[in-house]
Amino acid sequence: MKLLKNFICLVGIVLLWATYSCSEGVSPSTTDQQEITFDSLLAAEYGADEYGMKKYVMAFLKRGDNTTLDTQSAMALQMEHMSNIERMAEAGQLVLAGPFIGDGEIRGIYVFNVETIAEAEALTNTDPAIQQGVLSMELIEWYGSAGLMGLNELHQKLSKLAITDSE
């Protein structure tokens, strides 16, 4: 659970950084441009447009209608849910995922590396928690930093344990 909290903290920092970066504007001055080291190969690898951005599909994971699972079944389902997240991340389909703190209606988010809602929906339907109705998802197209494509690789360098490892 400690690793999950650290991961959530990392996600928060990345989102704050992205928000701050976007608030600075997308058209740097000539002086600022000289200080930027543009990497055309990395931009192409990450699918960045000329502003270093790309299209994703964001999913808001919401509490589903199925609230009848016993504790053991809920824990087993959570492990399957986490394994599915890891599988999608390793495949490059999921660039960011994490739960919200607290017990609100919106349980967490996914950011899918796909072009369409239909592609995201197909990935969503692989989630055991969705299949069992414990979670539901609202999918929305989102335009964000292509730099998020490097987040999973960075996360691997920062984590001692996999999310699915037990304490």
N, C-alpha and C positions, 0 to 999 in steps of 0.2 A: 504494500500500500504506500510505503514511503517513496518508492520509485515512481509510482503513479502521481503522487503529489508533486514530486520534483519535475515530472514531465509536464504537468499542468502549469507549473510555474514557468517553465521554459516556453510553453505555448503562449502564455500571457505576455512574456517579455518580447517574443517575436511579433505578436500582434500590436503591442504598444509601439515597437520600433517601426513597424510598417505604417501605422497610423501617423506617427510623427513624420516619417519620410514623405508620405503622401501630402501632408499639410504644408510641406516646404515647397510644393509645386513640382510640375513635371518638366519645366523648361528652364534648365540651369543657364546662368549667364555664361558668356564666353570665358571669363576667368574661372568660374566653377568647372566648366567643361574641361579645361586644361588639367585640373586636379583629379578628374575622374579617369580611372584606368578601365576603358571599355574592353571587354573580352568577347570578341565576336563568336569564337568557338563555343564558349560557355553559354552565351545568349542563344545560339542556335540549338545547343544540346537541351537547354531548359525551355525552349519554345517561346522565348521572349520577343515581344514586339519592339519597336524603336524606343519605347519608354521603359523597357525592362519589365513589362507587365504581360500577363496572359489571362486567358479565360479559364475558369474552373467552375465546378458545380459544388455549392456548399449545401450540406445537409444539417438540418436541426433535428436531433434525435429527441423525440418526445415520449412521454410516458404512454404506454399502450393500454389497451383494454384488459389484457390478461394480468390480473393481480393475484391469482390464486396459487402460484407456485410455493411449495414448501421451501424452507431454507436450503436444504441439500440440493434440490432441483434448481433453485435460483443460482446457487454457487456454481454448479456444473454448467448451467447455461451461460453464466458470465465468463467462464473460462473458454467456452466455445466462441462467444462473442469476441473475446480478446484475441483468440487464435485467428479468427477471420480478419480482424483488423491488421494483425501482423502479416497475414498472407497478402492482403491488398496493398499494404505498404511495400513489402518486398517486391511485388509485381509492378510498382510504380504507379498504381491506380489511385492510391490514397496518400496525400502529402501531409495531412495534418488530421489528428483526431484527439479528442479528449473530453472528459466529463466536466460539467459545471459543478461548482461547489454548492452544497445545500441539497434540498429535496424538492426543487421546483418542478414545474410541469415539463420544462425543456431540460433534458438530462445531459446533453452534450452536443458536440459538433463533429462533422467530418468535412474535409475539403478534398473533393475528388479531382484527379487530373484527367478530366474528360471534357469533351466539347458539348455534349448534349444532356438534357435532363433524362432522356431515355437510357443513355449509357449509365448514368448515375443510378437510375432506378433498377437497372439490371444488377448492378453491384450491390445496391441496398438489399435486394431480394436474396442475396447469398448470406445475409446476416441471420444466424440462428435466433437472435432475440426479436428480429422483425418477423421471421417465419412463425414464431410462437406467440406473436402479438404482445410481447412484453414492451417492445418499443415500436414506435411508428416514426416516419421521417417526412419532413417537409423539405423539398429540394428547390434551390434557387440558384440561377446562374450568377457568377461573381467574377469580377475583374480585380486581380490582385498581383502582387509582385511575383515575377517568375522565379525569384530567389527562393521561394518556398520549395521549389523542386529539390533543393539541396538540404532541406531540413531533416529528412530521414537519415541521410548519411551522417550529418552532424550529430544527430541524436544517438546513433550507434557509437560514436566516439565518446559520448558523455555518460552512457549508461553502463553500469556494472552488471545488471541483471536484465533479463527480458521481462517485459510486462507480465507475461504468463508464468514466470517463475514464482513459486510460492515462497513465503517468508519463513 
